[in-house]
Amino acid sequence: MEFAQPGWLLLLPAVLLFGLFDWWRNRRRVGLRYPSVAAARLAPKSVWTRLRWLPTFLRVTALALGVIALARPQKRNELRQRYAEGVDIMMVLDTSTSMRAQDFKPNRFEAAREVGSDFIKGRTSDRIGLVVFAAKAFTQSPLTLDYDFLQTMLSEVEVGAIEDGTAIGTALTVSVNRLKETEAKSKVVILLTDGQNNRGEIDPVTAAEVAKAMGIRVYAIGLGTYGEAPVMIDHPLVGRQQRMMPVEIDEDMLRSVASETGGRYYRATDKQALRRIYDEIGQLEKTKIEEQVYTDYDEKYAVFLFPAFLLILLEVLLASTRLKRIP
């Protein structure tokens, strides 16, 4: 509840003062003159005698309600319409065997999947798809707003399900093909890999040029520490064992791909850094939300004005009958 003309409420103290003055005046005013009122004082007081203050109370209450009605109390009803201009995002995840390296806990792949899942949870109006690659690239999930389905598809990705290798150019091309027909104003590829392009028939820089022509930005993430990283391998004679393997990320190529498309290149050396990178990309690619507010005011002065009229009528009726004063 709010008031269209709240200035009228300043009269309420005056109404209270008027009521106090009227009550004081009625107590001092004598109705009939007699030499002695001792006998009258001893007479029992009736209910109506005890209610002699009622007309003043009714008049003051009616005036207060009238003042509130003058202030035009209103109830505001708002209708909000939100328009979200979402971003189309293709997440590209490397599933080559080098993603089993344990410089991330528990390994690179599990860390990348966990952080990617959290990134999906943080989006609201964006269509997101998933491409996985090793020696070949496949669309694990097309662009969708069904985030539960997307999370399920992400959880089913496994290292080793695709022939081993790193076909970065092919993965970029598959992602661009998924984005080229969409009508979104902002189209993004988030490419995550820990190696060098060594498979596929399409060069990553060539794929980046195609992405640029389609208005698609590529954010590239190199995953892995510097130097060497522990990797679990299956030896044919001694069984499963851990070995230190060099970390070989083609940062120059990834940086060139990102720069060509207007995106950025990042290096993630631990899970916390990877999470910060996804957060930064999320801030760079914010969904544009517009809100229109339609306001309707429902006048409520009648709720106070009609009771005020009724109280005035009751006050006049009582003052003219049972609570009438003479003179």
ABEGO torsion letter per residue (X at the ends): XBBABAAAAAAAAAAAAAAAAAAAAAAABBABBBABAAAAAABBBBAAAAAAAAAAAAAAAAAAAAAAAAAGBBBBBBBBBBBBBBBBBBBBBBABAAAABAABOABAAAAAAAAAAAAAAABAABBBBBBBBBABBBBABBBBABAAAAAAAAAABBBGABBBEBBAAAAAAAAAAAAAABABABBBBBBBBABBBABEABBAAAAAAAAAAAGBBBBBBBBEBBEBBBBBBBBAAAEBBBBBBBBBBBAAAAAAAAAAAGBBBBBBABAAAAAAAAAAAAAABBBBBBBBBBBBBBBAAAAAAAAAAAAAAAAAAAAABAABBOX
